[in-house]
Amino acid sequence: MRAQLRATPTSSMYLAAPPAGQILRHCFAFHLEIESRTHFVFINAMPILQTARLILRPFGENDVDLMAELMANPDFMRFSLGVYSREQTAAFVEKVIGWRRDGLPSQFALITRSNGTLAGYCGFFHQVVEEIEEIEIGYRLHPVYWNQGLATEAATAVRDHAFRDLKLPRAISLIHPDNIASRRVAEKIGMTHEKETVFLPTIVFAISRGGWSAKYGA
Ligand SMILES: CC(C)(COP(=O)(O)OP(=O)(O)OC[C@H]1O[C@@H](n2cnc3c(N)ncnc32)[C@H](O)[C@@H]1OP(=O)(O)O)[C@@H](O)C(=O)NCCC(=O)NCCS
């Protein structure tokens, strides 16, 4: 039997958007040709996103050491429950790899294009806020990279991926009221202050696909 696997010209085909609040599975579609008959094969995949200064790539097991350095840094972990041990970092990396393996939206490692450094993360978390499942866009950067627009650059790419590719109905960011830098990032990617909630002290910023489409086109 002769089998040939090749990506179709439109290989980034995603399943239809789920109802609001439900979790999305996304897949790449490949043509599998077996003895001249074409079959579709769906393979869970997460793309690599690129911005002017960053590459956003999926996490791998080899990232634990560098992430452990970042997550032991109190500035990197500002506005969280505190720094992580190596074991906690390994569990974090395993969790985001697991989401990707399950075809769920997940976190991207932020790699600087200038020197290939792992500078932080930006991507999706799965949260339950007031008993509703939400997809959060979350981000953290090593302090040497702060205030250069990098989090905004990464979060913009993640936002566009959420609505353009994954067809998510909505995305939120959960932000401590005193976290001015993070609030600014949320505002700069088009989110607006939606409400206050008890999730640690937290403001919910949000953007809908309709709002994204009206404001940013595409
Ligand atoms: C939040 C964080 C990711 C922002 O990263 P960043 O790359 O510095 O963000 P950007 O440069 O894209 O934008 C930061 C904005 O906040 C503003 N800002 C930062 N600190 C500020 C302060 N103390 N007061 C007022 N504005 C401030 C900057 O001026 C900029 O806004 P502007 O473009 O309108 O001038 C980074 O500070 C970080 O990793 N913090 C620790 C982790 C964290 O808080 N993560 C978010 C959890 S919700």
PDBQT file of the ligand as one rigid body, heavy atoms in Angstrom, charges set to zero:
ROOT
HETATM    1  C1  LIG A 301       2.364  43.763  32.560  1.00  0.00    +0.000 C 
HETATM    2  C2  LIG A 301       3.566  43.569  31.647  1.00  0.00    +0.000 C 
HETATM    3  C3  LIG A 301       3.441  42.246  30.907  1.00  0.00    +0.000 C 
HETATM    4  C4  LIG A 301       3.606  44.722  30.649  1.00  0.00    +0.000 C 
HETATM    5  O1  LIG A 301       4.683  44.469  29.754  1.00  0.00    +0.000 OA
HETATM    6  P1  LIG A 301       5.321  45.637  28.873  1.00  0.00    +0.000 P 
HETATM    7  O2  LIG A 301       6.042  45.009  27.733  1.00  0.00    +0.000 OA
HETATM    8  O3  LIG A 301       6.087  46.562  29.739  1.00  0.00    +0.000 OA
HETATM    9  O4  LIG A 301       4.023  46.382  28.339  1.00  0.00    +0.000 OA
HETATM   10  P2  LIG A 301       3.979  47.492  27.191  1.00  0.00    +0.000 P 
HETATM   11  O5  LIG A 301       5.316  48.158  27.097  1.00  0.00    +0.000 OA
HETATM   12  O6  LIG A 301       3.417  46.869  25.982  1.00  0.00    +0.000 OA
HETATM   13  O7  LIG A 301       2.901  48.514  27.772  1.00  0.00    +0.000 OA
HETATM   14  C5  LIG A 301       3.013  48.961  29.111  1.00  0.00    +0.000 C 
HETATM   15  C6  LIG A 301       2.187  50.222  29.305  1.00  0.00    +0.000 C 
HETATM   16  O8  LIG A 301       2.033  50.484  30.682  1.00  0.00    +0.000 OA
HETATM   17  C7  LIG A 301       2.536  51.774  30.977  1.00  0.00    +0.000 C 
HETATM   18  N1  LIG A 301       3.064  51.727  32.333  1.00  0.00    +0.000 N 
HETATM   19  C8  LIG A 301       3.944  50.839  32.833  1.00  0.00    +0.000 A 
HETATM   20  N2  LIG A 301       4.161  51.108  34.139  1.00  0.00    +0.000 NA
HETATM   21  C9  LIG A 301       3.380  52.161  34.447  1.00  0.00    +0.000 A 
HETATM   22  C10 LIG A 301       3.139  52.895  35.631  1.00  0.00    +0.000 A 
HETATM   23  N3  LIG A 301       3.747  52.592  36.772  1.00  0.00    +0.000 N 
HETATM   24  N4  LIG A 301       2.260  53.934  35.594  1.00  0.00    +0.000 NA
HETATM   25  C11 LIG A 301       1.634  54.245  34.451  1.00  0.00    +0.000 A 
HETATM   26  N5  LIG A 301       1.806  53.569  33.277  1.00  0.00    +0.000 NA
HETATM   27  C12 LIG A 301       2.675  52.560  33.304  1.00  0.00    +0.000 A 
HETATM   28  C13 LIG A 301       3.583  52.026  29.920  1.00  0.00    +0.000 C 
HETATM   29  O9  LIG A 301       3.854  53.413  29.801  1.00  0.00    +0.000 OA
HETATM   30  C14 LIG A 301       2.849  51.446  28.713  1.00  0.00    +0.000 C 
HETATM   31  O10 LIG A 301       1.784  52.277  28.303  1.00  0.00    +0.000 OA
HETATM   32  P3  LIG A 301       1.907  53.302  27.067  1.00  0.00    +0.000 P 
HETATM   33  O11 LIG A 301       2.286  52.509  25.865  1.00  0.00    +0.000 OA
HETATM   34  O12 LIG A 301       0.561  53.920  26.986  1.00  0.00    +0.000 OA
HETATM   35  O13 LIG A 301       2.993  54.294  27.440  1.00  0.00    +0.000 OA
HETATM   36  C15 LIG A 301       4.891  43.576  32.470  1.00  0.00    +0.000 C 
HETATM   37  O14 LIG A 301       4.929  44.761  33.220  1.00  0.00    +0.000 OA
HETATM   38  C16 LIG A 301       4.995  42.382  33.402  1.00  0.00    +0.000 C 
HETATM   39  O15 LIG A 301       5.415  41.303  33.014  1.00  0.00    +0.000 OA
HETATM   40  N6  LIG A 301       4.629  42.594  34.686  1.00  0.00    +0.000 N 
HETATM   41  C17 LIG A 301       4.671  41.520  35.682  1.00  0.00    +0.000 C 
HETATM   42  C18 LIG A 301       3.671  40.441  35.400  1.00  0.00    +0.000 C 
HETATM   43  C19 LIG A 301       2.269  40.967  35.243  1.00  0.00    +0.000 C 
HETATM   44  O16 LIG A 301       1.820  41.883  35.930  1.00  0.00    +0.000 OA
HETATM   45  N7  LIG A 301       1.539  40.369  34.304  1.00  0.00    +0.000 N 
HETATM   46  C20 LIG A 301       0.155  40.692  34.054  1.00  0.00    +0.000 C 
HETATM   47  C21 LIG A 301      -0.722  39.967  35.010  1.00  0.00    +0.000 C 
HETATM   48  S1  LIG A 301      -2.422  40.444  34.749  1.00  0.00    +0.000 SA
ENDROOT
TORSDOF 0
